[in-house]
């Protein structure tokens, strides 16, 4: 028969469930990505020699490569740069007599 001694406490399993906490759906978060721009030489204009000199300075190319780039207009002089840098480059090229556009990359 069973003894009438102290009763053993029931065994409780040590189970720990951690449910993932989720945030309620809301408006999507907008990530602010850095937007980059391309400086496009549309036309060298009448002061082609001055434009070649500015392109040579800006790109670090040699004289022949700079001339080839200016002759290939419309083409990107600088690509993947910030808006401020693009504006500065555009100002230099316009001062030399070129027609320039700034386009998002």
C-alpha positions as CSV (number, residue, x, y, z in Angstrom):
1,X,0.0,0.0,0.0
2,X,0.9,3.6,-0.1
3,X,2.5,5.3,2.8
4,X,0.8,8.2,4.3
5,X,4.1,10.2,4.4
6,X,4.6,13.6,3.0
7,X,3.5,14.0,-0.6
8,X,6.0,14.9,-3.2
9,X,5.4,18.1,-5.0
10,X,4.3,17.7,-8.6
11,X,7.2,18.2,-11.0
12,X,6.8,21.3,-13.1
13,X,8.6,21.4,-16.4
14,X,11.0,24.2,-16.8
15,X,9.9,25.4,-20.1
16,X,10.6,28.9,-21.2
17,X,8.9,30.1,-24.3
18,X,9.9,33.4,-25.7
19,X,7.5,34.6,-28.4
20,X,8.9,37.1,-30.8
21,X,7.7,40.6,-30.2
22,X,6.5,42.3,-33.3
23,X,5.6,45.9,-33.9
24,X,2.1,46.5,-35.3
25,X,2.2,47.3,-39.0
26,X,2.3,51.0,-39.6
27,X,3.4,53.4,-42.3
28,X,6.6,52.2,-44.0
29,X,9.7,53.9,-42.8
30,X,11.4,56.1,-45.3
31,X,15.1,55.5,-45.6
32,X,17.0,58.6,-46.6
33,X,19.5,57.3,-49.2
34,X,22.2,59.6,-50.4
35,X,21.2,60.7,-53.9
36,X,24.1,60.9,-56.4
37,X,24.3,62.9,-59.5
38,X,26.1,63.0,-62.9
39,X,27.5,66.1,-64.5
40,X,26.8,65.8,-68.2
41,X,28.6,68.0,-70.7
42,X,26.0,68.7,-73.4
43,X,28.0,71.0,-75.6
44,X,31.5,72.6,-75.4
45,X,30.4,75.8,-77.0
46,X,32.7,78.3,-78.6
47,X,35.4,78.1,-75.9
48,X,36.2,74.5,-76.5
49,X,39.8,74.9,-75.5
50,X,38.9,76.4,-72.1
51,X,36.4,73.6,-71.6
52,X,39.1,71.0,-72.3
53,X,41.4,72.6,-69.7
54,X,38.6,72.6,-67.1
55,X,37.8,68.9,-67.9
56,X,41.4,68.0,-67.6
57,X,41.6,69.7,-64.2
58,X,38.4,68.1,-62.9
59,X,39.0,64.6,-64.1
60,X,42.8,64.3,-63.8
61,X,42.9,62.9,-67.4
62,X,45.6,63.8,-69.8
63,X,45.1,66.4,-72.5
64,X,44.2,63.8,-75.2
65,X,41.7,62.0,-73.0
66,X,40.1,65.3,-71.9
67,X,39.8,66.5,-75.5
68,X,38.2,63.1,-76.5
69,X,35.7,63.4,-73.7
70,X,34.8,67.0,-74.8
71,X,34.5,65.9,-78.4
72,X,32.2,63.0,-77.4
73,X,29.6,65.4,-75.9
74,X,27.0,64.8,-74.7
75,X,28.7,62.6,-72.0
76,X,29.2,62.5,-68.3
77,X,32.2,64.4,-67.0
78,X,31.8,63.2,-63.4
79,X,29.4,60.5,-62.2
80,X,28.1,59.5,-58.8
81,X,28.9,62.7,-56.9
82,X,26.9,64.8,-54.4
83,X,24.7,67.7,-55.4
84,X,27.0,70.3,-54.0
85,X,30.0,68.9,-55.9
86,X,27.9,68.7,-59.1
87,X,26.9,72.3,-58.8
88,X,30.5,73.4,-58.3
89,X,31.7,71.5,-61.4
90,X,28.8,72.8,-63.4
91,X,29.7,76.4,-62.5
92,X,33.3,75.9,-63.6
93,X,32.3,74.4,-66.9
94,X,29.6,77.0,-67.6
95,X,32.2,79.7,-66.8
96,X,34.5,78.1,-69.5
97,X,31.6,78.3,-72.0
98,X,30.1,74.9,-71.9
99,X,26.5,73.8,-71.7
100,X,26.1,71.5,-68.8
101,X,23.3,69.5,-67.1
102,X,23.1,67.8,-63.7
103,X,21.2,64.5,-63.8
104,X,20.3,62.1,-61.0
105,X,22.5,58.9,-61.4
